[in-house]
Amino acid sequence: MPSSSDKVDKIDDILFKNFDIEVQKYIKSATTSAVIEVDKYLQEPLLLRKDANGVNTDPLLWWFQRKHIYPRLYQFEKTRLSVMATSVPCERIFSHAGQIIYEKRENLKASKVSKVVFFNYNFNDTS
């Protein structure tokens, strides 16, 4: 005669098996919907640089208008198409390079300076 703990184990096994099946459905459907979204996007005609009136088109506006059609791609493109409207980061790096290259280090090769500036800017906790 099976004990009560054996019955509980069987019920747990059944529950987890059903849970795993449901999770697999979700994973497959999320992947499938992403693939469908990309395929649908690839079927879109190319965005012309100018509209019929000769006015420049706006890719960000195009993505905004289609954010419900392509939600995953919209989030991706929103970060890729946005341009920082300030030159401060560039000026900061240039200033940093000036601090690295001074009279005693003026013989450094450009490739070495580029690497030093890159590492200094990207791995320095104070920037």
VMD Tcl script that builds the backbone (N, CA, C; Angstrom):
set m [mol new atoms 381]
animate dup $m
set s [atomselect $m all]
$s set {name element resname resid chain x y z} {
  {N N MET 1 A 0.848 -1.169 0.000}
  {CA C MET 1 A 0.000 0.000 0.000}
  {C C MET 1 A 0.899 1.239 0.000}
  {N N PRO 2 A 0.669 2.171 -0.958}
  {CA C PRO 2 A 1.511 3.362 -1.049}
  {C C PRO 2 A 1.293 4.279 0.147}
  {N N SER 3 A 2.375 4.826 0.619}
  {CA C SER 3 A 2.284 5.745 1.759}
  {C C SER 3 A 1.809 7.115 1.284}
  {N N SER 4 A 1.450 7.958 2.248}
  {CA C SER 4 A 0.961 9.295 1.895}
  {C C SER 4 A 2.076 10.138 1.275}
  {N N SER 5 A 3.319 9.896 1.681}
  {CA C SER 5 A 4.429 10.657 1.094}
  {C C SER 5 A 4.632 10.274 -0.370}
  {N N ASP 6 A 4.363 8.991 -0.717}
  {CA C ASP 6 A 4.454 8.574 -2.122}
  {C C ASP 6 A 3.390 9.281 -2.955}
  {N N LYS 7 A 2.183 9.422 -2.393}
  {CA C LYS 7 A 1.104 10.113 -3.103}
  {C C LYS 7 A 1.464 11.585 -3.318}
  {N N VAL 8 A 2.026 12.204 -2.287}
  {CA C VAL 8 A 2.428 13.611 -2.394}
  {C C VAL 8 A 3.513 13.767 -3.456}
  {N N ASP 9 A 4.465 12.836 -3.477}
  {CA C ASP 9 A 5.530 12.889 -4.484}
  {C C ASP 9 A 4.960 12.763 -5.889}
  {N N LYS 10 A 3.985 11.868 -6.081}
  {CA C LYS 10 A 3.373 11.695 -7.401}
  {C C LYS 10 A 2.615 12.959 -7.810}
  {N N ILE 11 A 1.893 13.556 -6.857}
  {CA C ILE 11 A 1.161 14.796 -7.148}
  {C C ILE 11 A 2.148 15.908 -7.507}
  {N N ASP 12 A 3.247 15.991 -6.740}
  {CA C ASP 12 A 4.284 16.989 -7.051}
  {C C ASP 12 A 4.852 16.765 -8.448}
  {N N ASP 13 A 5.117 15.505 -8.786}
  {CA C ASP 13 A 5.651 15.196 -10.115}
  {C C ASP 13 A 4.688 15.634 -11.209}
  {N N ILE 14 A 3.417 15.362 -11.019}
  {CA C ILE 14 A 2.402 15.743 -12.009}
  {C C ILE 14 A 2.328 17.265 -12.124}
  {N N LEU 15 A 2.304 17.949 -10.981}
  {CA C LEU 15 A 2.233 19.413 -10.998}
  {C C LEU 15 A 3.448 20.026 -11.693}
  {N N PHE 16 A 4.636 19.544 -11.352}
  {CA C PHE 16 A 5.841 20.097 -11.971}
  {C C PHE 16 A 5.918 19.752 -13.454}
  {N N LYS 17 A 5.429 18.583 -13.811}
  {CA C LYS 17 A 5.422 18.220 -15.228}
  {C C LYS 17 A 4.505 19.170 -15.999}
  {N N ASN 18 A 3.316 19.437 -15.459}
  {CA C ASN 18 A 2.391 20.381 -16.098}
  {C C ASN 18 A 2.988 21.792 -16.137}
  {N N PHE 19 A 3.646 22.170 -15.048}
  {CA C PHE 19 A 4.287 23.485 -15.005}
  {C C PHE 19 A 5.361 23.593 -16.087}
  {N N ASP 20 A 6.188 22.568 -16.207}
  {CA C ASP 20 A 7.249 22.574 -17.221}
  {C C ASP 20 A 6.678 22.659 -18.632}
  {N N ILE 21 A 5.572 21.983 -18.878}
  {CA C ILE 21 A 4.921 22.040 -20.196}
  {C C ILE 21 A 4.455 23.461 -20.487}
  {N N GLU 22 A 3.840 24.106 -19.500}
  {CA C GLU 22 A 3.365 25.483 -19.687}
  {C C GLU 22 A 4.529 26.451 -19.917}
  {N N VAL 23 A 5.609 26.265 -19.183}
  {CA C VAL 23 A 6.783 27.127 -19.363}
  {C C VAL 23 A 7.345 26.961 -20.769}
  {N N GLN 24 A 7.413 25.731 -21.257}
  {CA C GLN 24 A 7.920 25.494 -22.614}
  {C C GLN 24 A 7.042 26.167 -23.660}
  {N N LYS 25 A 5.738 26.170 -23.450}
  {CA C LYS 25 A 4.833 26.854 -24.381}
  {C C LYS 25 A 5.148 28.342 -24.415}
  {N N TYR 26 A 5.379 28.915 -23.239}
  {CA C TYR 26 A 5.667 30.351 -23.157}
  {C C TYR 26 A 6.995 30.676 -23.840}
  {N N ILE 27 A 8.003 29.882 -23.563}
  {CA C ILE 27 A 9.321 30.125 -24.160}
  {C C ILE 27 A 9.238 30.026 -25.675}
  {N N LYS 28 A 8.577 29.005 -26.175}
  {CA C LYS 28 A 8.449 28.842 -27.623}
  {C C LYS 28 A 7.656 29.990 -28.220}
  {N N SER 29 A 6.588 30.415 -27.565}
  {CA C SER 29 A 5.765 31.472 -28.138}
  {C C SER 29 A 6.495 32.811 -28.112}
  {N N ALA 30 A 7.306 33.065 -27.085}
  {CA C ALA 30 A 8.071 34.314 -27.039}
  {C C ALA 30 A 9.103 34.341 -28.153}
  {N N THR 31 A 9.776 33.225 -28.351}
  {CA C THR 31 A 10.754 33.137 -29.428}
  {C C THR 31 A 10.072 33.248 -30.774}
  {N N THR 32 A 8.974 32.552 -30.922}
  {CA C THR 32 A 8.241 32.583 -32.180}
  {C C THR 32 A 7.742 33.980 -32.489}
  {N N SER 33 A 7.213 34.668 -31.498}
  {CA C SER 33 A 6.698 36.011 -31.753}
  {C C SER 33 A 7.826 36.975 -32.109}
  {N N ALA 34 A 9.006 36.794 -31.532}
  {CA C ALA 34 A 10.147 37.646 -31.888}
  {C C ALA 34 A 10.568 37.399 -33.331}
  {N N VAL 35 A 10.590 36.145 -33.734}
  {CA C VAL 35 A 10.949 35.809 -35.117}
  {C C VAL 35 A 9.910 36.369 -36.079}
  {N N ILE 36 A 8.650 36.239 -35.728}
  {CA C ILE 36 A 7.577 36.773 -36.575}
  {C C ILE 36 A 7.706 38.291 -36.681}
  {N N GLU 37 A 8.028 38.941 -35.562}
  {CA C GLU 37 A 8.189 40.401 -35.564}
  {C C GLU 37 A 9.312 40.824 -36.515}
  {N N VAL 38 A 10.432 40.132 -36.461}
  {CA C VAL 38 A 11.555 40.464 -37.349}
  {C C VAL 38 A 11.186 40.186 -38.798}
  {N N ASP 39 A 10.556 39.043 -39.057}
  {CA C ASP 39 A 10.141 38.721 -40.430}
  {C C ASP 39 A 9.179 39.769 -40.976}
  {N N LYS 40 A 8.236 40.182 -40.148}
  {CA C LYS 40 A 7.262 41.193 -40.566}
  {C C LYS 40 A 7.966 42.514 -40.877}
  {N N TYR 41 A 8.926 42.885 -40.031}
  {CA C TYR 41 A 9.684 44.117 -40.257}
  {C C TYR 41 A 10.468 44.045 -41.571}
  {N N LEU 42 A 11.068 42.899 -41.837}
  {CA C LEU 42 A 11.860 42.750 -43.062}
  {C C LEU 42 A 11.006 42.839 -44.322}
  {N N GLN 43 A 9.697 42.619 -44.194}
  {CA C GLN 43 A 8.792 42.736 -45.343}
  {C C GLN 43 A 8.379 44.186 -45.603}
  {N N GLU 44 A 8.668 45.084 -44.659}
  {CA C GLU 44 A 8.320 46.501 -44.817}
  {C C GLU 44 A 9.124 47.104 -45.970}
  {N N PRO 45 A 8.522 48.043 -46.704}
  {CA C PRO 45 A 9.317 48.749 -47.714}
  {C C PRO 45 A 10.349 49.645 -47.020}
  {N N LEU 46 A 11.442 49.914 -47.716}
  {CA C LEU 46 A 12.471 50.782 -47.148}
  {C C LEU 46 A 11.923 52.181 -46.919}
  {N N LEU 47 A 12.354 52.795 -45.855}
  {CA C LEU 47 A 11.962 54.165 -45.550}
  {C C LEU 47 A 12.750 55.091 -46.465}
  {N N LEU 48 A 12.037 55.866 -47.259}
  {CA C LEU 48 A 12.696 56.787 -48.177}
  {C C LEU 48 A 13.302 57.948 -47.397}
  {N N ARG 49 A 14.359 58.525 -47.925}
  {CA C ARG 49 A 14.998 59.665 -47.252}
  {C C ARG 49 A 14.112 60.896 -47.285}
  {N N LYS 50 A 13.308 61.026 -48.338}
  {CA C LYS 50 A 12.384 62.160 -48.460}
  {C C LYS 50 A 11.010 61.618 -48.831}
  {N N ASP 51 A 9.969 62.280 -48.337}
  {CA C ASP 51 A 8.611 61.860 -48.683}
  {C C ASP 51 A 8.225 62.433 -50.047}
  {N N ALA 52 A 6.967 62.251 -50.441}
  {CA C ALA 52 A 6.496 62.696 -51.756}
  {C C ALA 52 A 6.598 64.213 -51.919}
  {N N ASN 53 A 6.564 64.943 -50.816}
  {CA C ASN 53 A 6.658 66.411 -50.864}
  {C C ASN 53 A 8.097 66.913 -50.808}
  {N N GLY 54 A 9.058 66.005 -50.768}
  {CA C GLY 54 A 10.459 66.401 -50.708}
  {C C GLY 54 A 10.956 66.711 -49.310}
  {N N VAL 55 A 10.148 66.385 -48.301}
  {CA C VAL 55 A 10.523 66.643 -46.910}
  {C C VAL 55 A 11.288 65.429 -46.376}
  {N N ASN 56 A 12.365 65.691 -45.630}
  {CA C ASN 56 A 13.137 64.600 -45.042}
  {C C ASN 56 A 12.256 63.768 -44.115}
  {N N THR 57 A 12.393 62.458 -44.190}
  {CA C THR 57 A 11.630 61.576 -43.306}
  {C C THR 57 A 12.388 61.404 -41.988}
  {N N ASP 58 A 11.647 61.037 -40.951}
  {CA C ASP 58 A 12.209 60.900 -39.609}
  {C C ASP 58 A 12.118 59.439 -39.169}
  {N N PRO 59 A 13.246 58.719 -39.122}
  {CA C PRO 59 A 13.209 57.309 -38.713}
  {C C PRO 59 A 12.656 57.106 -37.302}
  {N N LEU 60 A 12.958 58.027 -36.376}
  {CA C LEU 60 A 12.428 57.886 -35.012}
  {C C LEU 60 A 10.910 57.991 -34.996}
  {N N LEU 61 A 10.373 58.889 -35.803}
  {CA C LEU 61 A 8.920 59.023 -35.904}
  {C C LEU 61 A 8.326 57.752 -36.500}
  {N N TRP 62 A 8.972 57.193 -37.516}
  {CA C TRP 62 A 8.505 55.953 -38.143}
  {C C TRP 62 A 8.425 54.842 -37.096}
  {N N TRP 63 A 9.476 54.695 -36.283}
  {CA C TRP 63 A 9.473 53.665 -35.250}
  {C C TRP 63 A 8.424 53.956 -34.184}
  {N N PHE 64 A 8.258 55.226 -33.813}
  {CA C PHE 64 A 7.255 55.588 -32.811}
  {C C PHE 64 A 5.856 55.215 -33.294}
  {N N GLN 65 A 5.575 55.452 -34.570}
  {CA C GLN 65 A 4.261 55.135 -35.125}
  {C C GLN 65 A 4.016 53.630 -35.188}
  {N N ARG 66 A 5.065 52.851 -35.177}
  {CA C ARG 66 A 4.938 51.394 -35.292}
  {C C ARG 66 A 5.364 50.653 -34.021}
  {N N LYS 67 A 5.429 51.376 -32.905}
  {CA C LYS 67 A 5.914 50.752 -31.674}
  {C C LYS 67 A 5.015 49.626 -31.171}
  {N N HIS 68 A 3.737 49.642 -31.546}
  {CA C HIS 68 A 2.841 48.562 -31.122}
  {C C HIS 68 A 2.906 47.378 -32.085}
  {N N ILE 69 A 3.349 47.627 -33.291}
  {CA C ILE 69 A 3.504 46.544 -34.271}
  {C C ILE 69 A 4.813 45.800 -34.018}
  {N N TYR 70 A 5.879 46.555 -33.706}
  {CA C TYR 70 A 7.212 45.981 -33.480}
  {C C TYR 70 A 7.731 46.381 -32.093}
  {N N PRO 71 A 7.128 45.906 -31.015}
  {CA C PRO 71 A 7.519 46.382 -29.677}
  {C C PRO 71 A 8.972 46.067 -29.301}
  {N N ARG 72 A 9.455 44.883 -29.645}
  {CA C ARG 72 A 10.837 44.526 -29.290}
  {C C ARG 72 A 11.836 45.332 -30.118}
  {N N LEU 73 A 11.581 45.398 -31.406}
  {CA C LEU 73 A 12.472 46.152 -32.285}
  {C C LEU 73 A 12.432 47.642 -31.961}
  {N N TYR 74 A 11.271 48.139 -31.577}
  {CA C TYR 74 A 11.147 49.558 -31.217}
  {C C TYR 74 A 12.062 49.890 -30.039}
  {N N GLN 75 A 12.047 49.053 -29.009}
  {CA C GLN 75 A 12.901 49.298 -27.846}
  {C C GLN 75 A 14.376 49.282 -28.242}
  {N N PHE 76 A 14.730 48.364 -29.115}
  {CA C PHE 76 A 16.113 48.262 -29.579}
  {C C PHE 76 A 16.506 49.494 -30.391}
  {N N GLU 77 A 15.684 49.859 -31.348}
  {CA C GLU 77 A 16.002 50.978 -32.240}
  {C C GLU 77 A 15.949 52.323 -31.528}
  {N N LYS 78 A 15.112 52.434 -30.530}
  {CA C LYS 78 A 15.009 53.694 -29.790}
  {C C LYS 78 A 16.358 54.063 -29.178}
  {N N THR 79 A 17.079 53.083 -28.694}
  {CA C THR 79 A 18.394 53.362 -28.113}
  {C C THR 79 A 19.455 53.527 -29.189}
  {N N ARG 80 A 19.294 52.855 -30.323}
  {CA C ARG 80 A 20.307 52.925 -31.381}
  {C C ARG 80 A 20.195 54.193 -32.219}
  {N N LEU 81 A 19.001 54.706 -32.413}
  {CA C LEU 81 A 18.811 55.868 -33.271}
  {C C LEU 81 A 18.883 57.191 -32.517}
  {N N SER 82 A 18.891 57.137 -31.215}
  {CA C SER 82 A 18.954 58.374 -30.435}
  {C C SER 82 A 20.398 58.857 -30.379}
  {N N VAL 83 A 20.584 60.128 -30.665}
  {CA C VAL 83 A 21.917 60.715 -30.653}
  {C C VAL 83 A 21.988 61.727 -29.518}
  {N N MET 84 A 23.050 61.672 -28.761}
  {CA C MET 84 A 23.226 62.621 -27.677}
  {C C MET 84 A 23.405 64.016 -28.278}
  {N N ALA 85 A 22.634 64.967 -27.829}
  {CA C ALA 85 A 22.631 66.308 -28.411}
  {C C ALA 85 A 23.609 67.244 -27.715}
  {N N THR 86 A 24.717 66.730 -27.272}
  {CA C THR 86 A 25.714 67.565 -26.621}
  {C C THR 86 A 27.104 67.074 -26.997}
  {N N SER 87 A 28.045 67.970 -26.971}
  {CA C SER 87 A 29.421 67.592 -27.282}
  {C C SER 87 A 30.249 67.433 -26.012}
  {N N VAL 88 A 29.607 67.524 -24.863}
  {CA C VAL 88 A 30.333 67.463 -23.594}
  {C C VAL 88 A 31.138 66.171 -23.447}
  {N N PRO 89 A 30.570 64.978 -23.709}
  {CA C PRO 89 A 31.393 63.773 -23.562}
  {C C PRO 89 A 32.626 63.792 -24.464}
  {N N CYS 90 A 32.458 64.266 -25.686}
  {CA C CYS 90 A 33.582 64.342 -26.612}
  {C C CYS 90 A 34.637 65.313 -26.088}
  {N N GLU 91 A 34.196 66.470 -25.623}
  {CA C GLU 91 A 35.129 67.466 -25.088}
  {C C GLU 91 A 35.835 66.940 -23.844}
  {N N ARG 92 A 35.117 66.184 -23.042}
  {CA C ARG 92 A 35.704 65.620 -21.826}
  {C C ARG 92 A 36.823 64.644 -22.183}
  {N N ILE 93 A 36.580 63.806 -23.190}
  {CA C ILE 93 A 37.604 62.847 -23.618}
  {C C ILE 93 A 38.811 63.590 -24.186}
  {N N PHE 94 A 38.556 64.613 -25.005}
  {CA C PHE 94 A 39.643 65.387 -25.598}
  {C C PHE 94 A 40.479 66.046 -24.504}
  {N N SER 95 A 39.823 66.595 -23.501}
  {CA C SER 95 A 40.520 67.226 -22.384}
  {C C SER 95 A 41.346 66.197 -21.625}
  {N N HIS 96 A 40.764 65.015 -21.451}
  {CA C HIS 96 A 41.455 63.926 -20.771}
  {C C HIS 96 A 42.715 63.543 -21.539}
  {N N ALA 97 A 42.595 63.492 -22.860}
  {CA C ALA 97 A 43.748 63.154 -23.695}
  {C C ALA 97 A 44.840 64.199 -23.525}
  {N N GLY 98 A 44.442 65.469 -23.410}
  {CA C GLY 98 A 45.418 66.532 -23.195}
  {C C GLY 98 A 46.161 66.374 -21.885}
  {N N GLN 99 A 45.492 65.812 -20.887}
  {CA C GLN 99 A 46.151 65.581 -19.602}
  {C C GLN 99 A 47.124 64.407 -19.682}
  {N N ILE 100 A 46.827 63.466 -20.560}
  {CA C ILE 100 A 47.699 62.298 -20.712}
  {C C ILE 100 A 48.934 62.652 -21.540}
  {N N ILE 101 A 48.722 63.427 -22.602}
  {CA C ILE 101 A 49.830 63.808 -23.479}
  {C C ILE 101 A 50.338 65.176 -23.032}
  {N N TYR 102 A 51.460 65.201 -22.448}
  {CA C TYR 102 A 52.085 66.464 -22.080}
  {C C TYR 102 A 53.540 66.381 -22.505}
  {N N GLU 103 A 54.308 67.363 -22.186}
  {CA C GLU 103 A 55.663 67.490 -22.718}
  {C C GLU 103 A 56.496 66.224 -22.550}
  {N N LYS 104 A 56.408 65.584 -21.397}
  {CA C LYS 104 A 57.230 64.396 -21.151}
  {C C LYS 104 A 56.741 63.182 -21.934}
  {N N ARG 105 A 55.480 63.205 -22.362}
  {CA C ARG 105 A 54.922 62.051 -23.074}
  {C C ARG 105 A 54.617 62.367 -24.536}
  {N N GLU 106 A 55.146 63.422 -25.064}
  {CA C GLU 106 A 54.768 63.820 -26.416}
  {C C GLU 106 A 55.285 62.871 -27.490}
  {N N ASN 107 A 56.185 61.972 -27.155}
  {CA C ASN 107 A 56.721 61.021 -28.132}
  {C C ASN 107 A 55.905 59.735 -28.224}
  {N N LEU 108 A 54.802 59.658 -27.501}
  {CA C LEU 108 A 53.953 58.466 -27.581}
  {C C LEU 108 A 53.346 58.348 -28.973}
  {N N LYS 109 A 53.262 57.126 -29.461}
  {CA C LYS 109 A 52.617 56.897 -30.759}
  {C C LYS 109 A 51.110 57.088 -30.615}
  {N N ALA 110 A 50.471 57.458 -31.715}
  {CA C ALA 110 A 49.025 57.722 -31.708}
  {C C ALA 110 A 48.237 56.505 -31.250}
  {N N SER 111 A 48.651 55.313 -31.681}
  {CA C SER 111 A 47.917 54.101 -31.290}
  {C C SER 111 A 48.000 53.878 -29.782}
  {N N LYS 112 A 49.157 54.167 -29.204}
  {CA C LYS 112 A 49.333 54.000 -27.755}
  {C C LYS 112 A 48.483 55.028 -27.003}
  {N N VAL 113 A 48.488 56.272 -27.483}
  {CA C VAL 113 A 47.688 57.323 -26.853}
  {C C VAL 113 A 46.212 56.961 -26.907}
  {N N SER 114 A 45.772 56.473 -28.056}
  {CA C SER 114 A 44.372 56.086 -28.225}
  {C C SER 114 A 43.975 55.015 -27.209}
  {N N LYS 115 A 44.842 54.036 -27.029}
  {CA C LYS 115 A 44.553 52.960 -26.074}
  {C C LYS 115 A 44.536 53.481 -24.638}
  {N N VAL 116 A 45.501 54.337 -24.302}
  {CA C VAL 116 A 45.571 54.880 -22.944}
  {C C VAL 116 A 44.328 55.711 -22.641}
  {N N VAL 117 A 43.929 56.551 -23.589}
  {CA C VAL 117 A 42.735 57.383 -23.395}
  {C C VAL 117 A 41.504 56.497 -23.254}
  {N N PHE 118 A 41.387 55.468 -24.103}
  {CA C PHE 118 A 40.244 54.558 -24.040}
  {C C PHE 118 A 40.154 53.890 -22.671}
  {N N PHE 119 A 41.256 53.294 -22.237}
  {CA C PHE 119 A 41.234 52.597 -20.950}
  {C C PHE 119 A 41.017 53.565 -19.795}
  {N N ASN 120 A 41.652 54.715 -19.873}
  {CA C ASN 120 A 41.505 55.697 -18.805}
  {C C ASN 120 A 40.065 56.163 -18.692}
  {N N TYR 121 A 39.420 56.417 -19.818}
  {CA C TYR 121 A 38.039 56.912 -19.794}
  {C C TYR 121 A 37.042 55.825 -19.401}
  {N N ASN 122 A 37.230 54.617 -19.910}
  {CA C ASN 122 A 36.244 53.554 -19.697}
  {C C ASN 122 A 36.429 52.771 -18.409}
  {N N PHE 123 A 37.609 52.798 -17.842}
  {CA C PHE 123 A 37.841 51.993 -16.645}
  {C C PHE 123 A 38.234 52.823 -15.431}
  {N N ASN 124 A 38.087 54.123 -15.532}
  {CA C ASN 124 A 38.388 55.001 -14.410}
  {C C ASN 124 A 37.089 55.264 -13.652}
  {N N ASP 125 A 37.075 55.036 -12.362}
  {CA C ASP 125 A 35.860 55.205 -11.553}
  {C C ASP 125 A 35.436 56.660 -11.418}
  {N N THR 126 A 36.326 57.600 -11.645}
  {CA C THR 126 A 35.997 59.004 -11.438}
  {C C THR 126 A 35.339 59.644 -12.644}
  {N N SER 127 A 35.338 58.998 -13.814}
  {CA C SER 127 A 34.732 59.624 -15.001}
  {C C SER 127 A 33.268 59.337 -15.086}
}
mol reanalyze $m
mol bondsrecalc $m
mol representation Tube
mol addrep $m
